[in-house]
Amino acid sequence: MLKIEMLPAAHGDAIWVEYGSATTPHRMLIDGGPINTYAAVHQRLAAATSRRKNVDLFVITHIDTDHIDGAVLLLRDESLGIQFSDIWFNAWEQLAPEPLGDTYGPEQGEFVSALINLKQRPWNRAFNKGAVVIGDTGPLPVVQLPGGAKVTVLSPGDRQLRRLRRNWSSVILDAGWTPGDAAASLRRLENRREYQPVLRRDTFAAEAMGTDNAVANGSTIAFVFEFDGKRCLFAGDAFPDVLADGLHRYAAANGIEGRVPFDALKIPHHGSAKNWSPELYQRLTAMNFLISTNGARFKHPDPETIDRILANEPNQRVGLWFNYESPTTVRWRNPTGANRSRYSANYAQAGQSIILDLK
C-alpha cells in the first residue's frame, strides 16, 4: 500500500504519505503549508495519530513560508502528542561555514531549530545531525526508512547551502539577533501572534522556463522515494538544473538507461515555469503529476509547464492531480482534441485533500 495525499495548503505544500500495511502504515509528512491552512494539517494528523502517535519522518524541505510556517505551528502543537522518528531540516547549524532576497524564511528557520532542540526531537538523525545535502561528486545519499522504503536525496547541493547561509545570516542579523541563538529565537517566537498554537482557516504571468534563482528554493530537500516497486519524486521547490543533475546520477547508480520512470511526481514549485526545464523533462517520465496550489498568490501552475509535461509524455495517458479546482487549474478539467487521450484530470473536493492511491 502506498498513498500520497496533498492537503489543502493554499499556495504551498503539505503532503502526507502512508505506506506498508493498511492497518498500521508507516507515515511521512512533507512540509506544513502556510500559516493560515494549518487547520487542515492538524486535522489530518489528529485523525492519523489518534491511536498511534509515531510519524516516521517529517521533511521540512526549505524555509519558504508556504512550506515552513505550518511546521512552526505543528512543532508548537502540544495537543497532538506526536513523536517523530526523524525530522529532516537544514538550519543554521547544518549550513557549512563559508569556505569557498525573496523570503523572510530564515526567521522561521530559527524558530523551527529552537523548537526541535527545545523538545530534544531527533534531527537529521539519518545524516548524523549534519546537513541533508549531496556532494558535487560521488554517490547520492541513500537512506533506508522503516518498513522497507528507500529515499535517495537529489537536492540541495553544497553551492545552494552556501548561498542559503549568506542569506540566512543577513536576514537574522538585520532582524536584531544572532543566527543559532535558540533562547533569542524562542523569546521572539512567543511575541509573534501569528505563531500562537491556534487553528487557522484558509482565507486567502508566466516566466521563462527553468530560470528560478531564489536562494530558499535552491536549498530545497528533494528526494526519490521508493517502496514495493513504486518510485516517486518529491521535488519541493528545487532548481531544475539541480534536479536534472541528481536524476542523471540516480539513473547511473541504479542502472537506468534514458529517462527515469516515476509512478508519481510532485511538480517542483507548484508548477512554476521557472522550475521546469527541457533538461529536466529529458531526465524523467511519470504516470502521475501532482500539483499543490490554489493559484491565489502566484497564479500557479503556469500553463506552459503543464503543456510541456503533456508534450513530453506522448506515448502514455498520464494523471494530473490538483488539490484545488481554481481559476488557474480548471482549464485542464475537460481535455479536448489530441489531449483527450493524453491525460485525465483529478481535483480535490472543496476544502478536502486529494489522494493518489498507488496500491
N, C-alpha and C positions, 0 to 999 in steps of 0.2 A: 504494500500500500504506500502510495506517495501522493500527497495532496499539497497544492500550493494555493494559498488564499491571500488575495490582495484586499486588505482592509480599506474602507473609505477614508482615505488620508488626504483629501483635497488635492493640492498640487504636489504633495510629497509621496513618500514611500513608507508603508508599514506592511510587512509581508510575513505571514505565519505559515510555517511548513511543518507538516506531520508526515512521518514515515515509519514503516515497520508494521507492527501489529495494530489492527483496527481498534482493539480494546485497550491496549496500553502503548500507544505510539510514542516514539521519540519526537521531540519538538524543538523547533528553531524559530527565533524571531529575528527578522532583518529590519532594523530601523524602527522609529517610533512615530513618524509623521510629524506634522506641525503641531503647534501647541493647542489649537482650537479643535483638533479632531481626536484628542486623547481619549475621549469617552468611548470611542469605538475600540481603541486598543485595550482599555481597561475591561470593557465588557467581554471582549473575546478571550482575554487571558483569564478573567474571572471564571468564565464557563469552562475553559480548558483545564484549569488547575484547581477546580473545586475539590477534587479528591486527591490529586497527586500534584504536589507543589513544584516539582523539579522541571526546569526547562534546560535542555542540554546545551544550547548555545544561543547567545544574544550577540548579534553582529551590529555594531553601530558603524555604518560604512564610512561616514565622514561628518564634518562639522557644519554643513549647511543646515539652516534652521528647519527646513522642511523634512529633515531626516533625524535631527538630534533633539529638537525641542520636546517631542513626546518621550524620548529616552530619559530626559531630565525628570519629567513628571513620573515616569514609571519607576525610576530608582528612588523617588521620594515616597512612593505609594505603599505605605505600610499595610494597607487593608488587604492586599493580595497575598502577602506572605510567600512570595516566590523565591525559590533558591535557583540560582544559575550555576550550572556546572562550569561554564566559562563565558566570559564576556570579551569579545574582540573589539578593541578600540585603540586607535593610535592617538595618544595625548602628548603633552609636553615631555613627560619623562621617557617616552618611546622615540622621540624625534632626535636623531643623531645631532650632536653638536656640529656647528658649521665647519665642515672640513674642506672641503672642496669649495583684490580690493572690493571683492563684491559681497562680503558676508561679515556678519558680526559673530560668526560661529566660534571663534576662539574663546569667547566668554563662556558659551555653553559647554565647550570642551573642558574648561577649567571646572565648571560645576559638575560635569559627569565624573571627572577624575576624582574630585573631592568626595563625591557620594560613593563611588566604588571603594575608595580607601576607607571611608568612614565605617562602612559595614564589613570591611575586610573581605569583599567579594573576590572570587577568582578573576584574574585579569590577564588576558593574553597568556593563559596557562600553557596553551599548545606551543607558544613561542618563547617559553621561559621568561615571560614578562617583558620580552623585547618587542620590537615593532613587528606588526604584520606587514611584511614587505618582501618584494622579490629582488634578487640581485641582478646586476646587469648581465651576468653570465651564470652558467651552471644550472642545476636542476631547479625547477619551480618548487616552492614549499608545498608539501602534501601532508594533510592531517587526516587521521582516521577518527571518525566520530562514533559514538556508541551506536550499536545496532547494525554495524556493517556499512555505514555510509562513509564516503570519502570526499574530501574537499581539496581542490588544487587552487592555490591563490594565483591570480593573474595580474593584480594591481593592488597597491601602488608600487612604483619603483623608488630607488634612492633619491633620484632627482626630484620627484614630486614631493617627497617628505622634506627635503632640504628647503624647497620653496615654501612649504607649509610652515616650517619653523620660523622663517623670516617674517612671514605674515602674522603668525601667532604672537610672536614676541612684540611686534609693533602694535598690534591691537590691544594686548593686555597692558603694556607699559603706558600707552596713551590713555587707557581707562583708569590708571592710577594704582595698579598693583603689580606684583611680580609673578611671572609665569611659574607654575608649580607650587604656589603658596596655598595649600589646602585650607588653612584656617581663614585666610582672607577670602577665599572663594566661597566658603560656607557662610561667612558673615554677609557677603554681598547677596548670596542666594536668598537668605532669609528676608532681605529687603526688596526682593523682586516679586511683586504681587502676581505677575503672570505665571510664576512657577510655584505658586502655592498648590498643594496636592488636593485640588478640587477638580471635578469632572467638567469638561468644557464641551460645547457643541460646535459643530461646523457652521460658521456664519459667513462664512465667506463667499509679428511678421517674420516670416521665415528668415533664417540666417544661412550663411554659406556653409556647405557641408563640411563637417569634420574640423571645425576651427575653434572648439572650446579651449580656452586657456585659463579658466578660473582656478585659482590656487586650491580652493576647497575641493572642487570636483576632481582635480588631478590626484588628490590624496585618497580617493575612494578605495575601500577594500572591495574588490570584485573577485569572484571565485566561481569555479566549476564545482557543482555538487553532483555526486554520483551515488545511486542506490539501486540495487536489484536490477541492474541492466539499463537503468534510465540515467540520462545525463541532462543537467540543467545549468544554465548560465545566469547568475545573479550579478548584473553589471553595475548596479548603483548608478552613479553619475560619472563613471570613469571616462577618461580620454580615449577616443577611438584608436589612436596610434599605439597607446599602451596595451589596450585590449588586443589589437591585431598582433602585436609582437608576442604577447603572452600566449595567444592561441597558436601561433606558429611554433612556439617552444613546446606547448602542450601536445600538439599533434606529433612532433618529432619524438617526444618522450613516450608517447603511447602508440607509436607505430601507425598513425593515421595518415593516409595519403589524401591530399586535397583538402576540401572544406571539412571542418569538424562538425559532425551532426549532433544536434540537440533535440531533445524532446520538448524542452521549453526554454525560452529566453526572455528574461525581464529586460526590455529595451532600455539602454542607458539614457539617463537624464530625461525621462518621461517622454521620449520621442523627439527631443530637440535635434534638428538637423546638424547642429554643431557637434554632436556626439555620434554621428553615423556617417561613415566614410566609405568610398569604394574599396579601400584596402581592408576595412573591417568586414564588409559583407562578402568579400572574396575568401575570407578565412572561415566562414561558418555557414551553416544551413540549419533550419529549425522547423519543427512541425507546429509549434505554438509560440505566439509572441504576446507577451504581457505588457500592457501599457498602463502605468499607475499615474493617473492625473485626472482632475476635473477641468483642467484648462483655464481655470478662472484667473490665475495670477499671471501666467506667461503664455497663454494660448497654445499650450502643448496638447497633442503632438503636432509637429509641423507636417503638413500634408506630404511634402516630398520625402520625408523619412518613410512613411508607410508605402508611398508609391515605389520607392527604391526596394523596400522589402518584398513587395509583391512582384516586382520585376526580377528580383534576384531568385525567386522561387517558382520558376515557370513550369516545373515538372511535377509538382505536388500541390495538393489542396492544404492550405495552412489555416490555423485558427488564430483569429485576433481576439484578445481578451482584454476588455476595458472594465475598470472598476467604477466608471461613471458613464452614463449616457448624457452627454452635454453638447453644447453647440460646436465644440471642437472635435468631438468623437462621433457624432451621429451620422456624419457623411458616409461612414462605412457600413451602416446598418443593412442596406439593401444593395448587394453587389449587382452590377448590371454589365451587359456586354461580355467582353472577354474575362472580366473579373468574376463573373458568376461562378465559374468552375475553379477559381484560384483560391478562394478563401471563404470562411464562414466568420461572421462577427458575433461575439458574445458579450453581453452587457450585464452588469450588476443591477439588481432592483434598487430603486432609490433608497439611499441610506444603508444599504447592505454591502457585504463583501461579495466577491465573486471567487469561485473555487474551481481550479483546474485539477481534475482527478486523473492522475496518470496510472492508476490501478497498481 
